[in-house]
């Protein structure tokens, strides 16, 4: 059987190799450039300039741009692009930007800041060496192609600052900036760069021919993402100041604050909600003063807990920081190189023999430019508040990748991302970041077939269950997305993932001893998040996730793939289903146990069993009752509650949905403006973890009952669960437009108005009865 699968995969690979790309990118004629004589792999910041003349302001001036590690592009002094979006060396993103609106007749200047955090860079940041590449996409624009005519200098004012953060930290360095060494006005058109060095090329000319292309380094690919949002925002209030009097107009408005010579002051600022922003600090004077800017989600008490995030009394500030030394000049400006995540910002200033003036401080919010298109119409303020918090959480955890948390890690984990991409489907309908995530996870596939647990990731973490969730993510996109060809091209990866796990199936079809961190969920009594496992390596949670992946693989192959794989996966899924029932089902308890010994039970295994549809409706009902009432079951965290809630809804308990949100209510009671990482809200490490945004899905999927019923959302199943709600409505995006519903309930009777986009049909399920829904507006009295 396994040899048969290998032959199928080999056949498919050869078929794909024989296909020519119709969307092949034009060749690169520009070259990567750097500063000659520098250590291009070491930490540092480099400034590049290119000046050129135009006979008139152009209507278009498209360029490609990329750099390693990161860049900020200024056109005639105006910020025009920030990047590149994260990838890896074999898939290094470049942005395509039309800079015509920034250009003028006469002299123009491109100025690019490129920096490398070296060993202190974020775990998600790959690097080959510090360099820049720019290429014009028209004959006119080719004047800016990077070559030896560009000017470059090292900005010696910058040193990456190592961070010392509580808990696991992977989000990169802070900035140490000595303004005494900085270059001012270097972005301006009239800046004199005559003393700068001419750039050197990173590579010799590419040698091609006879099948050879001899060049190391980056393989450039076009980013499928838009430019990130950049929106200026003011901090809200001063919560505390020490050693200085702060005017009441600050920080709402730019206001001068004098810090006397030879003094030490602190100002604690509150954004009043968590944000991702580039912080900008404007200041004057204060030669050799040291300004430390510290950022935190919340303050800590003496026990190391954050408690209520609104309360600062008796708490201390600790967190990520930047440090700046003043050069004593007027109108100095510091803007963080990468965005910072904060609710609280502390300015700590130590002056020398000269007073320093703080002129202003503000942020520039950044994130993927998602637009909220969904709308929940309800007179329950709590639901609106939860939607707002969930959307903020999802947005802060989505920049050029999805990520678990913006403060601590900025890593795109498959388990987190599966929930995040559903938030995008249900709230925005923009699938570009979803496709980007699928691409990146696919790139992480290892030679033996499995994906990494998170990607981009320089540490190569392996969580087998997350590789299985990746196959389910492909299924999710097939059901809710619109680009069937995109998923069809990912089937080879899906097959290779499943083939890897098939090699660990025992004779009975059960998974055994899969290498890696077999994480399921953060459960206090489990060992580092791993579900209980028997001595022989078997585990209900792992077997059930394998079954889910096989079921996803079957659906993918039926719609987009090959019947041979449908037959193969179906045979394995049938065997595994029988084994799970025989191995883990406890008839006396009407529950699935975690191991064959039937000594431990969890909400996780039983939720997955319901969602795998391996028991009849009455058994689902019985399991669901235990999930709600049996307190001896290992409980799900905020993360896995997403699957618990879906399972309870599937078991017929959806009308109780609003009773399941107490952890989210606790977050709100403790002043969080985003959802925390764990159920232990007072002490949770991260205050912003996107897996907590699942109510933004469930309000539409469970309460309003809207689900895709066929690939590409061509048909819809709507089965509302209103509980004691008398009136509610809403709308959500669909690939063909918008789906809107409006419900009025009286007893068991329902008055419903449902509008579907053109060409979309479905069914309305109420009190166990199904009614067809047509395209357009439908009115029902049931």
PEBELRA-V452119 format. One record per backbone hydrogen bond with DSSP energy under -0.5 kcal/mol. CO is the residue of the C=O (numbers start at 0). NH is the residue of the N-H. E is the energy in kcal/mol with one decimal. If there is no record, write none. Layout:
co = {CO & CO}
nh = {NH & NH}
e = {E & E}
This chain:
co = {0 & 1 & 2 & 3 & 4 & 5 & 6 & 7 & 8 & 9 & 10 & 11 & 12 & 13 & 15 & 26 & 31 & 32 & 33 & 33 & 34 & 37 & 38 & 39 & 43 & 44 & 45 & 46 & 47 & 48 & 49 & 51 & 53 & 60 & 61 & 62 & 63 & 64 & 65 & 67 & 69 & 70 & 71 & 71 & 72 & 72 & 73 & 73 & 74 & 77 & 80 & 82 & 84 & 86 & 87 & 88 & 88 & 90 & 90 & 91 & 93 & 94 & 94 & 96 & 96 & 98 & 99 & 105 & 107 & 108 & 108 & 109 & 110 & 111 & 111 & 112 & 113 & 114 & 115 & 116 & 117 & 121 & 122 & 123 & 130 & 131 & 132 & 133 & 134 & 137 & 139 & 140 & 141 & 145 & 146 & 149 & 150 & 151 & 152 & 153 & 154 & 156 & 158 & 159 & 160 & 162 & 169 & 173 & 174 & 174 & 175 & 175 & 176 & 176 & 177 & 178 & 181 & 184 & 187 & 190 & 192 & 196 & 199 & 205 & 206 & 208 & 211 & 212 & 213 & 217 & 218 & 220 & 228 & 230 & 232 & 236 & 236 & 239 & 241 & 243 & 244 & 246 & 248 & 256 & 257 & 258 & 259 & 262 & 264 & 265 & 266 & 266 & 267 & 267 & 268 & 269 & 269 & 274 & 275 & 276 & 276 & 277 & 278 & 279 & 280 & 281 & 281 & 282 & 283 & 284 & 285 & 288 & 288 & 289 & 289 & 290 & 290 & 291 & 291 & 292 & 293 & 294 & 295 & 295 & 299 & 300 & 304 & 307 & 311 & 315 & 319 & 321 & 322 & 323 & 323 & 324 & 325 & 328 & 331 & 333 & 339 & 339 & 341 & 342 & 343 & 344 & 344 & 345 & 345 & 346 & 346 & 347 & 348 & 348 & 349 & 351 & 354 & 355 & 355 & 356 & 356 & 357 & 358 & 359 & 361 & 362 & 363 & 364 & 366 & 367 & 370 & 374 & 374 & 375 & 376 & 378 & 379 & 379 & 380 & 381 & 382 & 383 & 384 & 385 & 386 & 387 & 388 & 389 & 390 & 391 & 392 & 394 & 396 & 397 & 400 & 403 & 404 & 404 & 407 & 407 & 410 & 410 & 411 & 412 & 413 & 414 & 415 & 415 & 416 & 417 & 418 & 419 & 420 & 421 & 422 & 423 & 423 & 426 & 426 & 428 & 430 & 431 & 432 & 433 & 434 & 435 & 436 & 437 & 438 & 439 & 441 & 445 & 449 & 452 & 456 & 460 & 460 & 461 & 462 & 462 & 463 & 464 & 465 & 466 & 467 & 467 & 468 & 469 & 470 & 471 & 472 & 473 & 474 & 475 & 476 & 477 & 478 & 481 & 482 & 483 & 484 & 486 & 487 & 489 & 490 & 491 & 492 & 493 & 494 & 495 & 496 & 497 & 498 & 499 & 500 & 501 & 503 & 505 & 509 & 515 & 516 & 517 & 520 & 522 & 525 & 526 & 528 & 528 & 529 & 533 & 536 & 537 & 538 & 539 & 540 & 541 & 542 & 543 & 544 & 545 & 546 & 547 & 548 & 549 & 550 & 551 & 552 & 553 & 554 & 555 & 555 & 556 & 561 & 561 & 562 & 563 & 564 & 565 & 566 & 567 & 568 & 569 & 570 & 571 & 572 & 573 & 574 & 575 & 576 & 577 & 578 & 579 & 579 & 580 & 583 & 584 & 585 & 585 & 590 & 591 & 593 & 594 & 599 & 600 & 601 & 602 & 603 & 604 & 605 & 606 & 607 & 608 & 609 & 615 & 616 & 617 & 618 & 619 & 620 & 621 & 622 & 623 & 624 & 625 & 628 & 629 & 633 & 636 & 638 & 639 & 639 & 640 & 641 & 642 & 643 & 644 & 645 & 646 & 647 & 648 & 652 & 653 & 655 & 656 & 657 & 660 & 661 & 662 & 663 & 664 & 665 & 666 & 667 & 669 & 674 & 678 & 679 & 679 & 681 & 681 & 685 & 688 & 689 & 690 & 691 & 692 & 693 & 693 & 694 & 696 & 696 & 697 & 697 & 698 & 699 & 701 & 702 & 704 & 704 & 706 & 709 & 710 & 713 & 714 & 714 & 715 & 716 & 716 & 717 & 721 & 725 & 727 & 728 & 729 & 730 & 731 & 733 & 736 & 738 & 739 & 740 & 741 & 742 & 743 & 745 & 748 & 749 & 749 & 750 & 751 & 752 & 753 & 754 & 755 & 756 & 760 & 761 & 762 & 762 & 763 & 763 & 765 & 768 & 770 & 772 & 775 & 777 & 779}
nh = {4 & 5 & 6 & 7 & 8 & 9 & 10 & 11 & 12 & 13 & 14 & 15 & 16 & 17 & 18 & 28 & 201 & 131 & 35 & 199 & 37 & 39 & 41 & 129 & 115 & 154 & 113 & 152 & 111 & 150 & 109 & 107 & 105 & 98 & 136 & 96 & 134 & 94 & 132 & 130 & 114 & 82 & 73 & 112 & 79 & 80 & 75 & 110 & 77 & 74 & 72 & 70 & 92 & 125 & 90 & 91 & 218 & 87 & 92 & 220 & 222 & 64 & 96 & 62 & 98 & 101 & 102 & 53 & 51 & 75 & 110 & 49 & 73 & 47 & 113 & 71 & 45 & 69 & 43 & 119 & 120 & 124 & 457 & 125 & 67 & 32 & 65 & 145 & 63 & 141 & 142 & 143 & 144 & 30 & 149 & 198 & 48 & 196 & 46 & 155 & 157 & 177 & 175 & 161 & 173 & 164 & 122 & 160 & 176 & 322 & 158 & 177 & 178 & 324 & 180 & 181 & 183 & 187 & 190 & 192 & 195 & 151 & 33 & 207 & 213 & 211 & 208 & 214 & 206 & 219 & 91 & 93 & 366 & 364 & 362 & 238 & 269 & 267 & 265 & 245 & 246 & 249 & 252 & 357 & 259 & 355 & 262 & 350 & 348 & 241 & 268 & 346 & 238 & 239 & 344 & 235 & 236 & 341 & 365 & 278 & 339 & 363 & 335 & 361 & 333 & 358 & 359 & 331 & 356 & 327 & 288 & 290 & 325 & 291 & 349 & 292 & 323 & 293 & 347 & 321 & 345 & 319 & 342 & 343 & 315 & 303 & 300 & 310 & 314 & 299 & 294 & 292 & 176 & 290 & 325 & 178 & 287 & 284 & 282 & 280 & 276 & 341 & 274 & 270 & 295 & 268 & 346 & 293 & 347 & 266 & 348 & 291 & 264 & 350 & 289 & 261 & 285 & 258 & 357 & 283 & 358 & 256 & 254 & 281 & 279 & 232 & 277 & 230 & 228 & 369 & 372 & 376 & 730 & 377 & 728 & 380 & 382 & 383 & 384 & 385 & 386 & 387 & 388 & 389 & 390 & 391 & 392 & 393 & 394 & 395 & 396 & 397 & 402 & 367 & 398 & 689 & 408 & 409 & 169 & 170 & 403 & 412 & 454 & 416 & 417 & 418 & 418 & 419 & 420 & 421 & 422 & 423 & 424 & 425 & 426 & 427 & 428 & 372 & 373 & 430 & 434 & 435 & 436 & 437 & 438 & 439 & 440 & 441 & 442 & 443 & 444 & 448 & 445 & 413 & 459 & 452 & 462 & 516 & 465 & 466 & 467 & 468 & 469 & 470 & 470 & 471 & 472 & 473 & 474 & 475 & 476 & 477 & 478 & 479 & 480 & 711 & 712 & 483 & 486 & 487 & 488 & 489 & 490 & 493 & 494 & 495 & 496 & 497 & 498 & 499 & 500 & 501 & 502 & 502 & 503 & 504 & 511 & 508 & 505 & 517 & 518 & 530 & 522 & 525 & 527 & 529 & 519 & 520 & 526 & 536 & 512 & 533 & 542 & 543 & 544 & 545 & 546 & 547 & 548 & 549 & 550 & 551 & 552 & 553 & 554 & 555 & 556 & 557 & 558 & 559 & 560 & 560 & 564 & 565 & 566 & 567 & 568 & 569 & 570 & 571 & 572 & 573 & 574 & 575 & 576 & 577 & 578 & 579 & 580 & 581 & 582 & 583 & 584 & 584 & 592 & 586 & 589 & 590 & 585 & 601 & 539 & 597 & 593 & 633 & 605 & 606 & 607 & 608 & 609 & 610 & 611 & 613 & 612 & 619 & 620 & 621 & 622 & 623 & 624 & 625 & 626 & 627 & 628 & 629 & 630 & 632 & 602 & 640 & 641 & 642 & 643 & 644 & 645 & 646 & 647 & 648 & 649 & 650 & 652 & 651 & 655 & 656 & 658 & 659 & 660 & 664 & 665 & 666 & 667 & 668 & 669 & 671 & 670 & 308 & 688 & 680 & 682 & 683 & 305 & 306 & 676 & 691 & 692 & 693 & 694 & 695 & 696 & 697 & 698 & 699 & 700 & 701 & 702 & 703 & 705 & 720 & 720 & 706 & 718 & 716 & 712 & 713 & 760 & 708 & 709 & 762 & 706 & 718 & 764 & 724 & 744 & 742 & 376 & 740 & 374 & 738 & 736 & 733 & 731 & 754 & 729 & 752 & 727 & 750 & 748 & 745 & 751 & 781 & 743 & 779 & 741 & 777 & 739 & 775 & 759 & 715 & 772 & 717 & 764 & 765 & 770 & 768 & 765 & 763 & 761 & 755 & 753 & 751}
e = {-1.9 & -2.1 & -2.1 & -2.0 & -2.3 & -2.3 & -2.5 & -2.3 & -2.3 & -2.3 & -2.0 & -2.2 & -2.4 & -1.4 & -1.4 & -0.5 & -2.4 & -2.1 & -0.7 & -2.7 & -1.5 & -1.2 & -1.6 & -4.0 & -2.7 & -2.7 & -2.8 & -1.8 & -2.6 & -2.6 & -2.7 & -2.8 & -3.1 & -1.9 & -2.8 & -2.7 & -2.3 & -2.7 & -2.5 & -1.5 & -1.7 & -2.0 & -0.5 & -2.5 & -3.4 & -1.3 & -0.6 & -2.9 & -1.7 & -2.9 & -3.0 & -3.5 & -0.6 & -0.5 & -1.0 & -0.6 & -2.7 & -1.0 & -0.6 & -2.6 & -2.5 & -2.2 & -0.6 & -2.7 & -0.8 & -1.8 & -1.6 & -2.0 & -2.3 & -2.9 & -0.5 & -2.1 & -3.1 & -2.7 & -0.6 & -1.8 & -3.5 & -1.5 & -2.0 & -2.1 & -1.9 & -1.9 & -2.1 & -0.8 & -2.1 & -2.8 & -2.2 & -2.5 & -2.9 & -1.5 & -1.1 & -2.1 & -1.5 & -2.1 & -1.4 & -2.7 & -2.4 & -1.8 & -2.9 & -1.0 & -1.2 & -2.4 & -2.0 & -0.6 & -3.0 & -0.5 & -2.2 & -2.8 & -0.6 & -2.9 & -1.9 & -0.5 & -0.8 & -2.7 & -2.2 & -0.7 & -0.5 & -1.5 & -1.1 & -0.9 & -1.7 & -2.5 & -2.7 & -0.6 & -1.8 & -2.2 & -1.0 & -1.2 & -0.6 & -0.7 & -2.5 & -1.8 & -0.8 & -2.8 & -2.6 & -0.6 & -2.8 & -3.3 & -2.0 & -0.5 & -0.5 & -1.7 & -2.3 & -2.7 & -0.6 & -2.3 & -0.6 & -2.5 & -2.4 & -2.9 & -0.6 & -2.7 & -2.8 & -1.3 & -2.2 & -1.1 & -2.1 & -2.2 & -1.8 & -0.7 & -3.2 & -1.2 & -2.1 & -2.1 & -2.5 & -2.3 & -1.7 & -2.8 & -2.9 & -0.8 & -2.8 & -0.6 & -2.4 & -0.6 & -2.4 & -0.5 & -2.8 & -0.5 & -2.7 & -2.4 & -2.6 & -0.6 & -2.6 & -2.6 & -2.8 & -1.9 & -3.0 & -1.2 & -1.9 & -2.3 & -2.9 & -2.5 & -2.7 & -3.3 & -0.5 & -2.4 & -2.6 & -1.6 & -2.0 & -3.0 & -2.9 & -0.5 & -1.7 & -3.3 & -2.2 & -3.5 & -0.5 & -2.3 & -0.6 & -2.0 & -0.6 & -3.1 & -2.5 & -0.5 & -2.6 & -3.0 & -1.9 & -3.3 & -0.6 & -2.4 & -0.7 & -2.2 & -0.5 & -2.6 & -3.2 & -3.0 & -2.1 & -2.2 & -3.1 & -2.6 & -0.6 & -0.6 & -2.1 & -0.8 & -2.0 & -0.9 & -0.9 & -1.3 & -2.5 & -2.4 & -2.4 & -2.2 & -2.5 & -2.9 & -2.5 & -2.3 & -2.6 & -2.6 & -2.5 & -2.5 & -1.3 & -1.5 & -2.1 & -2.5 & -2.4 & -1.3 & -0.8 & -2.5 & -3.9 & -0.8 & -2.4 & -1.2 & -1.9 & -2.6 & -2.2 & -0.8 & -0.6 & -2.3 & -3.0 & -0.9 & -1.6 & -2.0 & -2.2 & -2.8 & -2.5 & -2.0 & -3.5 & -3.0 & -1.8 & -0.6 & -2.6 & -2.1 & -2.2 & -2.4 & -2.6 & -2.5 & -2.6 & -2.2 & -2.3 & -1.0 & -1.6 & -2.5 & -3.3 & -2.5 & -0.6 & -2.5 & -0.5 & -2.3 & -1.2 & -1.3 & -1.7 & -1.9 & -1.4 & -0.9 & -0.6 & -1.3 & -2.1 & -1.8 & -1.6 & -2.6 & -2.4 & -2.2 & -1.9 & -2.6 & -3.1 & -3.4 & -1.7 & -1.1 & -1.3 & -2.4 & -1.8 & -1.6 & -1.2 & -1.9 & -2.7 & -2.2 & -2.4 & -2.4 & -2.7 & -2.0 & -1.8 & -2.5 & -1.3 & -0.5 & -1.8 & -1.7 & -2.1 & -2.2 & -3.2 & -1.0 & -2.4 & -0.6 & -1.3 & -2.0 & -1.0 & -1.8 & -3.3 & -1.7 & -0.6 & -2.1 & -0.7 & -2.9 & -2.5 & -2.8 & -1.9 & -2.3 & -2.2 & -2.3 & -2.3 & -2.5 & -2.7 & -2.4 & -2.7 & -2.6 & -2.1 & -2.5 & -2.5 & -2.4 & -1.8 & -3.0 & -0.7 & -1.1 & -0.7 & -1.4 & -2.4 & -2.2 & -3.0 & -2.3 & -2.2 & -1.9 & -2.9 & -2.6 & -1.9 & -2.7 & -2.5 & -2.0 & -2.2 & -2.7 & -2.1 & -2.1 & -3.1 & -2.4 & -0.6 & -0.9 & -3.3 & -0.7 & -1.6 & -1.5 & -3.1 & -0.5 & -2.6 & -1.8 & -3.2 & -2.3 & -1.2 & -2.0 & -2.5 & -1.9 & -1.9 & -2.4 & -1.7 & -1.4 & -1.4 & -2.5 & -2.2 & -2.1 & -2.9 & -2.9 & -2.0 & -1.7 & -2.4 & -1.6 & -1.9 & -2.7 & -1.0 & -1.2 & -2.7 & -1.5 & -1.3 & -0.7 & -1.9 & -3.0 & -1.7 & -2.3 & -2.7 & -2.2 & -2.2 & -2.0 & -2.8 & -1.4 & -2.2 & -1.9 & -2.3 & -2.4 & -0.8 & -2.1 & -2.3 & -1.9 & -1.8 & -2.4 & -1.8 & -2.2 & -1.6 & -3.4 & -2.6 & -1.9 & -0.9 & -1.3 & -2.3 & -1.4 & -2.5 & -2.2 & -2.2 & -0.9 & -0.6 & -1.9 & -1.8 & -2.7 & -2.7 & -1.1 & -2.7 & -2.6 & -2.0 & -1.9 & -3.1 & -0.7 & -1.9 & -0.5 & -2.3 & -2.7 & -1.5 & -1.3 & -1.1 & -2.7 & -0.7 & -2.1 & -2.1 & -0.5 & -3.0 & -2.9 & -3.1 & -3.2 & -2.8 & -2.9 & -2.4 & -2.8 & -2.3 & -2.8 & -2.5 & -2.8 & -2.5 & -2.3 & -1.7 & -3.0 & -2.3 & -2.4 & -0.6 & -3.1 & -2.2 & -3.1 & -1.5 & -3.0 & -2.0 & -2.2 & -1.9 & -1.8 & -3.0 & -2.8 & -0.5 & -0.5 & -2.3 & -1.8 & -2.4 & -3.4 & -2.1 & -2.2 & -2.6 & -2.2}
